[in-house]
Amino acid sequence: MTEKIPYQEIVELWVKDFIHTMDDGHLSPGNRSGEEVPGVKIIFDGYGYNEETNEDDDENIMNFVVFIHKDSLSGKFPEHEETGLALIHRPKEEVFINAIYDVEEDSITILPFEEVEFTELDPEFVYELIEAIHEEYD
């Protein structure tokens, strides 16, 4: 029996691959230029907050959102409906996980989705789904 990899480690691998394959230069929120695991959607969500400028322009901190749909194992991510400014999240169908990349430290922090109520999917189902996607496409 193989030991389970914590979902945070798997998501971190996905985000690292995305970062290393995305466009160079200044990015705009919504950028999806990196390579994604089939069935998973990763979006650049903006830079970190800069206390000196009081703006979200600290390019040493990059925020990402990783969307995993209940049907992601199929290899296709169902497109979101959009408003003019944002995607319409589907809490009954998907989970999103926030990831913060510290450029200087070359480290990624995965924020636990279980601590916020942005999904109605059972956490155990999400853990198993992430592991199954990883096994299928890694």
C-alpha positions as CSV (number, residue, x, y, z in Angstrom):
1,M,0.0,0.0,0.0
2,T,1.4,3.4,-1.0
3,E,1.5,6.2,1.4
4,K,-0.9,9.0,0.7
5,I,0.7,12.3,-0.3
6,P,-0.9,15.3,1.5
7,Y,-3.1,17.2,-1.0
8,Q,-1.1,20.4,-0.3
9,E,2.0,18.8,-1.7
10,I,0.2,17.8,-4.8
11,V,-1.3,21.2,-5.4
12,E,2.1,22.8,-4.7
13,L,3.6,20.6,-7.5
14,W,0.8,21.7,-9.9
15,V,1.4,25.4,-9.1
16,K,5.2,25.1,-9.4
17,D,4.7,23.6,-12.9
18,F,2.3,26.3,-13.8
19,I,4.7,29.1,-12.6
20,H,7.7,27.6,-14.5
21,T,5.8,27.5,-17.8
22,M,3.8,30.8,-17.6
23,D,4.6,34.0,-19.5
24,D,7.5,36.1,-18.3
25,G,7.1,39.7,-17.2
26,H,4.3,41.6,-15.4
27,L,1.1,39.6,-15.3
28,S,-2.5,40.7,-15.1
29,P,-5.0,38.9,-12.9
30,G,-6.7,36.1,-14.8
31,N,-3.6,35.0,-16.6
32,R,-3.6,31.3,-17.4
33,S,-0.5,31.1,-19.6
34,G,1.1,28.3,-17.6
35,E,0.7,24.6,-18.2
36,E,-2.1,23.0,-16.2
37,V,-2.8,19.5,-15.2
38,P,-5.7,18.2,-17.3
39,G,-9.0,18.9,-15.6
40,V,-7.6,21.5,-13.3
41,K,-7.8,25.3,-13.8
42,I,-5.0,27.5,-12.4
43,I,-5.3,31.3,-12.5
44,F,-2.9,34.1,-11.6
45,D,-4.9,36.1,-9.1
46,G,-2.6,39.2,-8.6
47,Y,0.4,40.3,-6.8
48,G,0.9,40.8,-3.0
49,Y,0.0,43.8,-1.0
50,N,2.8,46.4,-0.8
51,E,2.7,48.5,2.4
52,E,4.9,51.2,0.9
53,T,2.6,51.9,-2.0
54,N,-0.7,50.7,-0.5
55,E,-1.3,48.7,-3.7
56,D,-1.4,45.1,-4.8
57,D,1.9,45.5,-6.7
58,D,4.5,43.5,-4.7
59,E,5.9,41.3,-7.5
60,N,7.8,39.2,-4.9
61,I,4.4,37.7,-3.9
62,M,2.2,36.1,-6.5
63,N,-1.3,34.8,-5.7
64,F,-2.9,31.9,-7.6
65,V,-6.2,30.1,-7.5
66,V,-6.5,26.4,-8.2
67,F,-9.9,25.2,-9.2
68,I,-10.8,21.5,-9.0
69,H,-14.2,20.4,-10.3
70,K,-16.0,17.3,-9.1
71,D,-15.6,16.0,-12.7
72,S,-11.9,17.1,-13.1
73,L,-10.7,13.5,-13.3
74,S,-12.3,13.4,-16.8
75,G,-9.4,15.6,-17.9
76,K,-11.6,18.5,-18.9
77,F,-12.5,21.5,-16.8
78,P,-16.0,22.8,-17.3
79,E,-15.8,26.5,-18.3
80,H,-17.0,29.0,-15.8
81,E,-19.7,31.6,-16.5
82,E,-18.2,35.1,-16.1
83,T,-19.3,38.5,-15.1
84,G,-17.4,41.5,-16.4
85,L,-14.9,41.2,-13.6
86,A,-14.9,37.7,-12.2
87,L,-15.7,34.0,-12.7
88,I,-18.9,32.7,-11.2
89,H,-17.8,30.1,-8.6
90,R,-19.8,26.9,-8.3
91,P,-19.6,25.8,-4.7
92,K,-21.8,22.7,-5.3
93,E,-19.5,21.5,-8.1
94,E,-16.0,22.7,-7.3
95,V,-13.4,23.8,-4.8
96,F,-10.8,26.5,-5.2
97,I,-7.6,26.5,-3.3
98,N,-5.5,29.6,-2.8
99,A,-1.7,29.4,-3.3
100,I,0.8,32.1,-2.5
101,Y,4.2,32.1,-4.2
102,D,7.1,33.9,-2.5
103,V,9.5,34.7,-5.4
104,E,12.5,35.5,-3.2
105,E,12.2,32.3,-1.1
106,D,11.0,30.2,-4.1
107,S,8.3,28.8,-1.8
108,I,4.6,28.2,-2.1
109,T,2.1,28.3,0.7
110,I,-1.2,26.4,0.1
111,L,-4.1,27.8,2.1
112,P,-6.4,25.0,3.5
113,F,-9.7,25.1,1.7
114,E,-11.3,23.3,4.6
115,E,-11.0,26.4,6.8
116,V,-13.3,28.5,4.5
117,E,-16.8,27.8,3.4
118,F,-16.4,28.2,-0.4
119,T,-17.3,24.7,-1.3
120,E,-20.1,22.3,-0.6
121,L,-18.0,19.3,-1.6
122,D,-17.0,16.9,1.1
123,P,-13.3,17.4,2.0
124,E,-12.6,13.6,1.9
125,F,-14.0,13.6,-1.7
126,V,-11.7,16.5,-2.6
127,Y,-8.7,14.8,-1.0
128,E,-9.4,11.6,-3.0
129,L,-10.0,13.5,-6.2
130,I,-6.8,15.4,-6.0
131,E,-4.9,12.2,-5.3
132,A,-6.6,10.5,-8.2
133,I,-5.9,13.3,-10.6
134,H,-2.3,13.3,-9.5
135,E,-2.0,9.5,-10.1
136,E,-3.7,9.8,-13.5
137,Y,-1.7,12.7,-14.9
138,D,1.6,12.8,-13.1
